Amino acid sequence: MRLLFVLCLYLPFLSLFSDTYDVLIAGGGPAGLTASIYTSRLGLKTFVAEGTVAGGQLSTTHVVENFPGFPNGINGPVLISNMREQAIKYLAKVQSLDVKSMDFSTYPYRATLSNNEILETKSLIIATGSSPKLLGLDSEASLFGQGVSTCAVCDAPLYKDQNVLVVGGGDSAFEEALLLSQFAKKVTIVHRSDTFRASNILRERVASKKNISIKTFTKVINISDPLKGYVDGATLENTQSGKLEKISCDGVFIAIGQIPNTSWLQGSVTTNSSGIIIKAPQGVFAAGDVVDNRYKQAITASGSGCKAALDAYQYLELKKGN
Protein backbone atom coordinates (compact mmCIF):
# COMPACT_ATOMS: atom_id res chain seq x y z
CA MET A 1 0.00 0.00 0.00
CA ARG A 2 2.83 2.36 0.93
CA LEU A 3 4.65 1.47 -2.31
CA LEU A 4 1.53 2.26 -4.34
CA PHE A 5 1.24 5.62 -2.56
CA VAL A 6 4.88 6.48 -3.36
CA LEU A 7 4.44 5.51 -7.02
CA CYS A 8 1.33 7.67 -7.31
CA LEU A 9 3.21 10.55 -5.68
CA TYR A 10 6.14 10.45 -8.10
CA LEU A 11 4.39 9.31 -11.26
CA PRO A 12 3.65 12.87 -12.53
CA PHE A 13 7.35 13.76 -12.24
CA LEU A 14 8.49 10.58 -13.94
CA SER A 15 6.11 11.22 -16.82
CA LEU A 16 7.76 14.54 -17.58
CA PHE A 17 10.63 12.66 -19.18
CA SER A 18 8.88 9.47 -20.22
CA ASP A 19 9.23 10.34 -23.91
CA THR A 20 12.83 10.42 -25.12
CA TYR A 21 13.17 11.08 -28.83
CA ASP A 22 16.10 10.35 -31.08
CA VAL A 23 15.64 13.69 -32.79
CA LEU A 24 13.62 16.82 -32.12
CA ILE A 25 13.04 19.03 -35.14
CA ALA A 26 12.14 22.64 -34.41
CA GLY A 27 10.27 24.08 -37.37
CA GLY A 28 7.66 22.85 -39.84
CA GLY A 29 8.75 24.49 -43.08
CA PRO A 30 10.41 22.69 -46.01
CA ALA A 31 13.68 22.26 -44.10
CA GLY A 32 12.12 20.78 -40.96
CA LEU A 33 9.61 18.57 -42.75
CA THR A 34 12.18 17.22 -45.21
CA ALA A 35 14.45 16.43 -42.26
CA SER A 36 11.59 14.62 -40.53
CA ILE A 37 10.86 12.49 -43.61
CA TYR A 38 14.47 11.33 -43.66
CA THR A 39 14.91 10.76 -39.92
CA SER A 40 11.63 8.89 -39.54
CA ARG A 41 12.33 6.71 -42.60
CA LEU A 42 15.72 5.89 -41.08
CA GLY A 43 13.93 4.55 -38.01
CA LEU A 44 14.69 7.45 -35.69
CA LYS A 45 11.99 8.37 -33.20
CA THR A 46 11.17 11.87 -34.43
CA PHE A 47 9.23 14.76 -32.91
CA VAL A 48 8.49 17.82 -35.04
CA ALA A 49 7.52 21.04 -33.26
CA GLU A 50 6.18 22.67 -36.41
CA GLY A 51 5.25 25.97 -34.76
CA THR A 52 1.87 27.59 -34.31
CA VAL A 53 1.99 28.77 -37.94
CA ALA A 54 3.07 25.66 -39.80
CA GLY A 55 4.86 25.82 -43.12
CA GLY A 56 7.06 28.86 -42.64
CA GLN A 57 7.03 31.31 -45.53
CA LEU A 58 5.55 28.72 -47.89
CA SER A 59 2.32 28.99 -45.91
CA THR A 60 1.83 32.45 -47.47
CA THR A 61 3.15 31.64 -50.96
CA HIS A 62 0.34 31.44 -53.48
CA VAL A 63 2.21 29.61 -56.25
CA VAL A 64 5.64 27.95 -56.09
CA GLU A 65 6.86 27.74 -59.69
CA ASN A 66 10.42 26.52 -59.19
CA PHE A 67 10.08 23.45 -56.95
CA PRO A 68 11.16 20.41 -59.03
CA GLY A 69 8.42 18.01 -60.06
CA PHE A 70 5.64 20.55 -60.49
CA PRO A 71 5.80 21.92 -64.07
CA ASN A 72 2.60 23.92 -63.56
CA GLY A 73 3.60 25.16 -60.11
CA ILE A 74 2.06 24.22 -56.79
CA ASN A 75 0.29 26.15 -54.05
CA GLY A 76 2.64 26.73 -51.10
CA PRO A 77 0.31 25.46 -48.35
CA VAL A 78 -0.49 22.38 -50.47
CA LEU A 79 3.22 21.61 -50.86
CA ILE A 80 3.70 21.89 -47.09
CA SER A 81 0.63 19.75 -46.43
CA ASN A 82 2.03 17.04 -48.71
CA MET A 83 5.38 17.11 -46.91
CA ARG A 84 3.67 16.94 -43.53
CA GLU A 85 1.53 14.00 -44.61
CA GLN A 86 4.62 12.19 -45.88
CA ALA A 87 6.43 12.69 -42.55
CA ILE A 88 3.45 11.41 -40.58
CA LYS A 89 3.24 8.41 -42.93
CA TYR A 90 6.69 7.39 -41.69
CA LEU A 91 5.59 7.83 -38.04
CA ALA A 92 7.08 11.24 -37.27
CA LYS A 93 5.08 12.93 -34.52
CA VAL A 94 4.14 16.40 -35.76
CA GLN A 95 2.63 18.90 -33.34
CA SER A 96 1.61 22.57 -33.73
CA LEU A 97 3.92 23.70 -30.95
CA ASP A 98 7.00 25.91 -30.63
CA VAL A 99 10.18 25.07 -28.77
CA LYS A 100 10.42 27.73 -26.06
CA SER A 101 13.89 26.85 -24.80
CA MET A 102 16.57 24.16 -24.71
CA ASP A 103 18.65 22.81 -21.84
CA PHE A 104 21.97 21.51 -23.15
CA SER A 105 23.48 21.01 -19.68
CA THR A 106 22.31 17.40 -19.52
CA TYR A 107 22.05 14.55 -22.02
CA PRO A 108 19.66 13.67 -23.49
CA TYR A 109 18.91 17.34 -24.02
CA ARG A 110 15.68 18.78 -22.63
CA ALA A 111 13.29 20.95 -24.60
CA THR A 112 10.51 23.04 -23.12
CA LEU A 113 7.63 23.32 -25.56
CA SER A 114 5.09 26.14 -25.84
CA ASN A 115 2.52 24.06 -23.92
CA ASN A 116 5.14 23.76 -21.11
CA GLU A 117 5.66 20.07 -21.81
CA ILE A 118 9.26 18.96 -21.29
CA LEU A 119 10.65 16.61 -23.88
CA GLU A 120 13.97 14.74 -23.95
CA THR A 121 15.89 14.34 -27.17
CA LYS A 122 19.22 12.83 -28.17
CA SER A 123 19.68 15.33 -31.02
CA LEU A 124 18.18 18.56 -32.29
CA ILE A 125 17.64 19.95 -35.78
CA ILE A 126 17.04 23.71 -35.82
CA ALA A 127 14.80 24.65 -38.76
CA THR A 128 12.85 27.60 -37.38
CA GLY A 129 13.28 29.76 -40.47
CA SER A 130 13.32 33.53 -40.42
CA SER A 131 11.01 36.50 -39.90
CA PRO A 132 10.62 39.63 -42.06
CA LYS A 133 12.81 42.63 -41.33
CA LEU A 134 10.95 45.86 -40.72
CA LEU A 135 11.88 49.49 -41.32
CA GLY A 136 11.92 50.37 -37.63
CA LEU A 137 9.54 53.33 -37.91
CA ASP A 138 7.17 54.20 -35.08
CA SER A 139 4.39 54.72 -37.62
CA GLU A 140 5.13 51.32 -39.13
CA ALA A 141 4.66 49.59 -35.78
CA SER A 142 1.42 51.37 -34.94
CA LEU A 143 -0.07 50.69 -38.36
CA PHE A 144 1.05 47.10 -38.76
CA GLY A 145 -1.96 45.09 -39.85
CA GLN A 146 -3.83 48.31 -40.62
CA GLY A 147 -2.24 49.15 -43.93
CA VAL A 148 1.32 48.00 -43.25
CA SER A 149 2.00 44.40 -44.24
CA THR A 150 4.77 41.92 -45.05
CA CYS A 151 2.49 39.48 -46.89
CA ALA A 152 0.87 40.31 -50.21
CA VAL A 153 -0.56 36.79 -50.45
CA CYS A 154 -2.43 37.46 -47.21
CA ASP A 155 -3.56 41.02 -47.90
CA ALA A 156 -3.49 41.83 -51.63
CA PRO A 157 -7.26 41.35 -52.17
CA LEU A 158 -7.88 44.12 -49.61
CA TYR A 159 -6.31 46.69 -51.93
CA LYS A 160 -8.49 46.34 -55.01
CA ASP A 161 -8.31 49.54 -57.09
CA GLN A 162 -6.08 51.24 -54.52
CA ASN A 163 -2.50 52.57 -54.49
CA VAL A 164 0.22 50.67 -52.65
CA LEU A 165 3.97 50.87 -52.02
CA VAL A 166 6.35 47.91 -51.96
CA VAL A 167 9.66 48.48 -50.18
CA GLY A 168 12.64 46.40 -51.33
CA GLY A 169 14.70 45.34 -54.33
CA GLY A 170 14.95 41.55 -54.18
CA ASP A 171 12.87 38.64 -55.43
CA SER A 172 10.42 38.97 -52.55
CA ALA A 173 9.70 42.63 -53.28
CA PHE A 174 9.14 41.99 -57.00
CA GLU A 175 6.94 38.96 -56.30
CA GLU A 176 4.88 41.04 -53.87
CA ALA A 177 4.54 43.80 -56.46
CA LEU A 178 3.42 41.37 -59.18
CA LEU A 179 0.76 39.84 -56.99
CA LEU A 180 -0.47 43.23 -55.81
CA SER A 181 -0.66 44.45 -59.42
CA GLN A 182 -3.50 41.97 -59.99
CA PHE A 183 -5.64 43.88 -57.49
CA ALA A 184 -4.27 47.40 -56.93
CA LYS A 185 -4.75 50.31 -59.27
CA LYS A 186 -1.11 51.33 -58.90
CA VAL A 187 1.95 49.67 -57.34
CA THR A 188 5.13 51.61 -56.64
CA ILE A 189 8.34 49.79 -55.77
CA VAL A 190 10.62 51.88 -53.54
CA HIS A 191 14.32 50.97 -53.37
CA ARG A 192 17.31 52.62 -51.71
CA SER A 193 19.56 52.28 -54.77
CA ASP A 194 19.31 51.48 -58.47
CA THR A 195 20.80 48.00 -58.08
CA PHE A 196 18.30 45.18 -57.69
CA ARG A 197 18.84 41.65 -56.36
CA ALA A 198 15.68 40.40 -58.05
CA SER A 199 16.10 37.77 -60.77
CA ASN A 200 15.94 38.84 -64.42
CA ILE A 201 12.69 37.01 -65.07
CA LEU A 202 10.95 38.85 -62.22
CA ARG A 203 12.35 42.18 -63.36
CA GLU A 204 11.06 41.52 -66.87
CA ARG A 205 7.62 40.65 -65.54
CA VAL A 206 7.51 43.82 -63.44
CA ALA A 207 8.63 45.92 -66.42
CA SER A 208 5.76 44.50 -68.47
CA LYS A 209 3.13 45.62 -65.96
CA LYS A 210 1.66 49.02 -66.79
CA ASN A 211 0.46 49.62 -63.23
CA ILE A 212 3.88 49.04 -61.58
CA SER A 213 6.45 51.82 -61.34
CA ILE A 214 9.83 51.94 -59.58
CA LYS A 215 11.38 54.74 -57.52
CA THR A 216 15.14 54.24 -57.12
CA PHE A 217 17.43 55.96 -54.60
CA THR A 218 14.39 56.34 -52.37
CA LYS A 219 13.52 55.26 -48.84
CA VAL A 220 10.40 55.49 -46.69
CA ILE A 221 10.96 57.65 -43.60
CA ASN A 222 7.38 57.89 -42.37
CA ILE A 223 3.99 56.28 -42.89
CA SER A 224 0.85 58.28 -42.18
CA ASP A 225 -1.53 58.52 -40.51
CA PRO A 226 -1.22 56.57 -37.20
CA LEU A 227 -3.73 58.84 -35.48
CA LYS A 228 -6.39 57.88 -38.01
CA GLY A 229 -5.55 54.20 -37.57
CA TYR A 230 -4.97 53.54 -41.26
CA VAL A 231 -2.42 54.32 -43.98
CA ASP A 232 -3.20 57.32 -46.17
CA GLY A 233 0.27 58.17 -47.42
CA ALA A 234 4.02 58.04 -46.90
CA THR A 235 6.98 60.37 -46.75
CA LEU A 236 9.86 59.40 -49.03
CA GLU A 237 13.44 60.64 -48.96
CA ASN A 238 15.83 60.66 -51.90
CA THR A 239 18.98 58.88 -50.66
CA GLN A 240 21.20 61.04 -52.91
CA SER A 241 19.76 64.53 -52.58
CA GLY A 242 17.90 64.24 -49.27
CA LYS A 243 14.82 65.74 -50.91
CA LEU A 244 11.52 64.76 -49.27
CA GLU A 245 8.38 63.77 -51.09
CA LYS A 246 4.92 63.02 -49.73
CA ILE A 247 2.77 60.64 -51.70
CA SER A 248 -0.71 59.23 -51.21
CA CYS A 249 -1.10 55.48 -50.80
CA ASP A 250 -3.42 53.05 -49.09
CA GLY A 251 -0.94 50.36 -48.11
CA VAL A 252 2.77 49.72 -47.57
CA PHE A 253 4.23 46.27 -48.12
CA ILE A 254 7.71 45.68 -46.69
CA ALA A 255 10.02 43.15 -48.33
CA ILE A 256 13.56 44.01 -47.24
CA GLY A 257 14.88 40.70 -45.97
CA GLN A 258 14.62 38.25 -43.13
CA ILE A 259 16.00 37.70 -39.61
CA PRO A 260 16.74 34.09 -38.55
CA ASN A 261 14.45 32.87 -35.74
CA THR A 262 17.00 31.76 -33.16
CA SER A 263 16.21 33.88 -30.08
CA TRP A 264 14.62 30.86 -28.35
CA LEU A 265 18.09 29.26 -28.22
CA GLN A 266 19.14 31.97 -25.73
CA GLY A 267 22.74 32.28 -26.87
CA SER A 268 23.49 28.55 -26.84
CA VAL A 269 24.50 28.70 -30.51
CA THR A 270 27.03 31.00 -32.19
CA THR A 271 25.75 33.24 -34.97
CA ASN A 272 27.34 35.69 -37.37
CA SER A 273 26.40 39.36 -37.71
CA SER A 274 23.38 38.40 -39.82
CA GLY A 275 22.08 35.96 -37.21
CA ILE A 276 23.06 32.88 -39.24
CA ILE A 277 24.07 29.89 -37.09
CA ILE A 278 27.75 29.04 -37.55
CA LYS A 279 28.37 26.84 -34.49
CA ALA A 280 26.14 24.70 -32.26
CA PRO A 281 26.55 22.19 -29.40
CA GLN A 282 27.39 18.60 -30.23
CA GLY A 283 24.39 16.74 -31.63
CA VAL A 284 22.71 19.95 -32.74
CA PHE A 285 22.23 20.56 -36.46
CA ALA A 286 20.61 23.35 -38.45
CA ALA A 287 18.84 23.70 -41.78
CA GLY A 288 17.03 26.26 -43.91
CA ASP A 289 17.05 30.01 -43.37
CA VAL A 290 18.85 29.77 -40.03
CA VAL A 291 22.00 28.72 -41.92
CA ASP A 292 21.33 30.23 -45.35
CA ASN A 293 21.68 33.96 -45.84
CA ARG A 294 22.03 33.75 -49.61
CA TYR A 295 19.70 31.42 -51.49
CA LYS A 296 16.57 31.31 -49.29
CA GLN A 297 14.66 28.94 -51.56
CA ALA A 298 12.28 26.14 -50.64
CA ILE A 299 14.39 23.63 -52.56
CA THR A 300 17.66 24.64 -50.87
CA ALA A 301 15.89 24.54 -47.50
CA SER A 302 14.70 21.02 -48.25
CA GLY A 303 18.19 20.02 -49.34
CA SER A 304 19.76 21.32 -46.14
CA GLY A 305 17.02 19.56 -44.16
CA CYS A 306 18.05 16.30 -45.80
CA LYS A 307 21.72 16.95 -44.94
CA ALA A 308 20.89 17.80 -41.31
CA ALA A 309 18.85 14.61 -41.00
CA LEU A 310 21.66 12.43 -42.35
CA ASP A 311 24.17 14.18 -40.08
CA ALA A 312 21.90 13.57 -37.08
CA TYR A 313 21.55 9.90 -38.03
CA GLN A 314 25.32 9.49 -38.33
CA TYR A 315 25.84 11.25 -34.99
CA LEU A 316 23.40 8.92 -33.23
CA GLU A 317 24.96 5.86 -34.84
CA LEU A 318 28.39 6.92 -33.58
CA LYS A 319 26.88 7.54 -30.14
CA LYS A 320 25.68 3.92 -30.08
CA GLY A 321 29.21 2.69 -30.71
CA ASN A 322 30.72 4.64 -27.82
N, C-alpha and C positions, 0 to 999 in steps of 0.2 A: 504493500500500500504506500509506504514511504517512497519507494523507488518510483512508483507511478506518479506520485506528487512531484518529485524532483524532475522527472522527464517532462511533465506538463509545464513546469516552471521555466525550464530552459529551452523547450521546443521552439518558441518564437525566435530566440536568438540564434539557434542552430539553423533555422530556415533562411536566415538572412543570406547565408553563404552556401545554401544547398545546391545552387546551380553554378557550376564552374564550366565555363565555355573555353573551347580551344582558341577561339578568336572572337573578339568584339569588333564590329565595324560601325564606326560613327559616321553616319551620313547615308542618305538614300537616293543620291543622284546616280549618274552613269558610272562614276568611279566606284562608289560603295556597293552598288548592286552587281556590277560586273565582278568585283572582288568576292561578293557573297556567292555568286554562281560557281566560281572556281573553288573556293574553300569548302563549300558544302558538297560539291561533286567529289572532292578529294577525301571526303569522309570526316572533315573537321566539324565539330559541334560549333555552329555559327549563330551569333546573335547580331542582328542589324538594328541599331537605333537610327531609324530613317529620318527622325526629326518630325516636328509637328506640321511642317509643310514639306511633304515628300516630293522628291524629284529634282530638288535644286532649281537651277535656272531653266531646265527643260520643262518644268511644270508651267512656265509662262511663255513657252515658245510655240507659236501657232503651227508652223511648218518647219521641219528639219529636212533640208534638201540635200545635205552632204553626208548623211550617215550611210555607209555602204549597205547595199542590199535592198534599198528602197528607191528605185529609179523615179518614182513619182512623188517622192518625199513622204514624210510621216509626221503626224501630229505629235508634238513633244510629250504631252501627258500620256498618249497611247504608247509611245516608245518606252516610257518609264514603267507603265503598267505591265507591259510585256516582260520587261526585265525583272520586275518584282515577282510576277507569276512564275517565271523560270527559276528564280532563287528559292521560292517557297516549294516548288516542285521537288527540289533536291534537299528539302527539309531544313533550310535556313529559317530561323525564327525572326520574323520581321515585325517590328513594333513602331508605332508612331510616337516615339519618345526621343528626347534629346539626352546626350550625356552631359550632365552638369559639371562633373569634375572627375579627376582620376587620382588615385593614390598609388604611386609607384614605389612606396617605401617597403612594400611587402610583395611576395610572389606566391601564388598568382596575384596579379594586379587587381585592384578593386575600383569599380566604377560606380558612381552615384548617378542614377538616372533622374529624369525630370519628375517622375512620380515618387521620388525618394527611395526607390528600390535600390539595393546594393547588389551588384553583380560581380562575380569573380571571373577573370579571364586570363589565359596564359599568354595571349598576344593581343595587340590592338592595331587596327588599321584606321588611320585618320583620313576621312574623306568628307569633311564637313563643308567643302566648297568655299565660296566667297560671297560677300555682300556688296551692293553698289556703293561706290564713293559718292559723296554729296558735295555741294559747293561750299557748305559751311556758313551760309547766310542765315541771319535771324529770321528773315521773311520766308526763307525756304522751309525752315523747321515749322513755323507756325502755319504754313499753308500746305504742308505735306498731306496728301490725300484730299485736298480741296483745290486742286488745280496744279499742284506740283506732284510729279510722278516719276518713277523709274521703270515703268512697265507699260509699254504701248499695247501689248497683247491684252493686258487687263483693262485698260482705260480708253483705248482709241475710240470705241463706239460712242463714248460720251461727248466727243468733240466734233460731231457731224456738223459740217458747214461753219466751223469756227476756225480761228487762227491760233496756231501753236508754235512754240519754239522747241527745238531739240538741241541740247548742249553736248558737244563731243565731236570727235573726228575719226573714230574707229568703226569697225564693222557694226558694233552694237548701235551706235548713233545712226548710221545709215539705214540699218534694218528697221529701227524705230521710225525713222522718217518715212520710209517706204510704206510701212503699215499705216501710219497716220494719214498719209496722202490719200488713202482709200476712203477716208471719212472727212477729214478736215478740208476747209476751203483753201487754206494756205499753210504751208509748213516752212519754217525758216530754220536752217541748221546754223548754229553759232559755234565758231571754233576760234581758239586763241591764236592760231597761226594759219599759214596757207599750205601746210603740209599735212596730209591725211594718212592715217594708218589703214583706212578701209580698203578692202580688196578692189581690184579694177572692175570686176563685174558689178559690184554694188555701186561703185561710183558712176558707172555707165547707166545703171538703172535709175539712179537719182537724177542724173543729167537729163534723162528722157522724160521726166515728170514735169509737166508745166506748172504744177502748183507747189513745187519745192524750189526754194532759193537758198543760197549759202552766203553767210556773212563771215569773211575771214578776218583775222587779227581783231577779234571781238570777244569780249567776255561779259557775262551777266554779273552785275554788281548789286542788283536789288530786284526783288519781285514784289509787285504791289497788287492788291492792297490788303495787308493782314487785318486791318481794322474792319474791313468789309467781310472778311472771312472767305474770300475767293480771289482768284487771280484775274486782274483786269489789265495788266501790262508788265513791262520790265524795263529796267534801266541798263543800257549797254555801254561799255567803255571800249574805245579803240585802243588796243594794246601798243600801238605805235605812237599815236598822237596824243592819247589821253582824252580825246574828245568824247563827251557823253551824248547819248541818244536815248530818248524815251520812245518806246513803241507799244502799241496796243496788242494784247494777246489774251487768249482765254485759258491757256495751259502751258506749262513748262515741263518738258521731259528731259531728265538728266541721264546721260550715258557717257560717263567720263572714266570708267574703270571700276575695278573691284578691290575689296580688301579681304584677304583670307580670314575665314572664321576659325580662329584658334585661341580666342581669349579664354575659353573654358578650360584650356590646358594649364592656365595659371603659371606660365613661365617654365614649365617642365620640359619644353622643347626649345631649341635654339632657332631663331628666325633671322632672315636678313632684313635690310632696311624696308623692303616691300612687304614684310610679313610672311614671306615664303619660308616654309620649314626646311632647314638645312641639316639639323641634327636632332635625334630623338633617343630616348632610352632604349636599351636592348629589348628586342621583341616588339618594338613599336615601329610601324611602317606608315607611309603616307601616300596618298594618291589624289589626282585631280587638281583642282585650283589651289589647294594648299601647298603644292610643290611646283606648280606651273604658272609662271608669270608671263609667258610668251604666247603659247598657242591657244589655250582656253577653248578647246573644242570638245564636243561630246565624245568624239571618237578617240581623241588623245586621253581624255579622262578615263574612258573605258580601258584603253590600253594600259595606263598606269595602274588602274585597279587590278587588272590581271597580273601585272608584275608584282604588286604588293601582296597579292594573295599567294603567289608562288614563293615569294620570299618568306612569308609567314609560315607556309607549309614546311619549307626547308629548315627554318629556325626551329620549329616544333619537333621535326624529325631528329635534328641534332641534339635537342634537349633530351629526347628519349634515350639517346646513346650515352649520355653523360651520367 
